[in-house]
Amino acid sequence: MPEFKTEVAHELGRDQAVDRLKEFVDQVQNQFQGQLDAADGAWAGHVLDFSLEASGVSITGQLIVEETRARVAGKLPLMALPMRGMIERQIAQQLQTALG
């Protein structure tokens, strides 16, 4: 499976960034509830393991929050490969908004 990855710098410190991203993830799940076939995630400290499915396309990945940056990496189905750049940009933009 093709991989995707992106990262965003922040100045919040790890704990505050995790708190903001937990709220952000909850907001995203509520906002896109009708558009997602499935959304699942579990935090373990400063790491979120997640999976999303929409229109039969599944994305799995991990969000790792560090002291000065947040990194997202995961796997895309082959059919989503042409959209990888767009997906990475959208994730980065959303992370910047949440951590800004």
N, C-alpha and C positions, 0 to 999 in steps of 0.2 A: 504494500500500500504506500502511496506517496505520503510524504510528511509535510507539515507546515510548521512554521515557527515565527515568532515575533517577540519583541521585548520593548518595554517602555521604561524610561528612567523616572524616578520620583524622589522627592525630598522629605517624605513623611516618616521614614523609619518603618521597619517591618511590621510592628504591631498595629500602628495606625493604618497602614496600607491594607493589611489583612481585614481590619474592621470595615474600611470603606468598600473593599471588594466583596465582602460577604453581603453587605447591603445592596451593592450593585448587582450581584448575581441574583438575589431575590427579586429585585426590580425587573431584571431582564426576563426571568421566568414568568413573572406576572404579566408583563407587557406582551410577550409573544406566546402566551399560553395557548391561544387558539390556532397558532401557526405551527407549533411544534407537535410532532406526533409523540415524542418522548424527550424528556430532559431529566438528567440525573447527575448528582454531584455529591461528593463527600469531602469535607475538609479534614485534614490531619495536620494540626498545627498550622504551618504557613503554606501548605500544599493542598490544592484542590484537584482531585481527579474527577473528570466530567465526561459525559457523553450526551450528544444531542442527535435527534433524528427529525428530519423534516422532508416531506415528499419522497420518502424512501431512501434518503441519503443520510448515512450515519457518520458522525464525526466524534472521535474520542481524543482525549488529550489531558494535559496536566498544566495547571497554572501554578507557578512557583513564585512566591513573593520573597524577595530579598531586601536587605536594608536600603538599597538605593535603586532597585529596579524590579520589575515584574516580568516574568518570562512565561510565554505560552508556547507549547509544542504539542503536536498530536499527529494523528493519521487521518487521511482523507480517502474516500473511495476513489478509484481510478476515474470514474465519471466526473468527479469534481476537480480533477487536476487542472483543467483550463481556467478554473476560477480561483486557484490557489492564491495568486497575487492579490486579488480583490478581497478574499477572505482574510488574509494576513493584514491588509491595510485596515479593514473594518474592525478587526479585533484590536489592533494598535490604537485606532481612533477612540474606540469605546473605553479602553484602558486609560488612555490619556484623560478622557472626560471624567472617569471615575476617580482618578488619582490627582487630578488638577486642582 
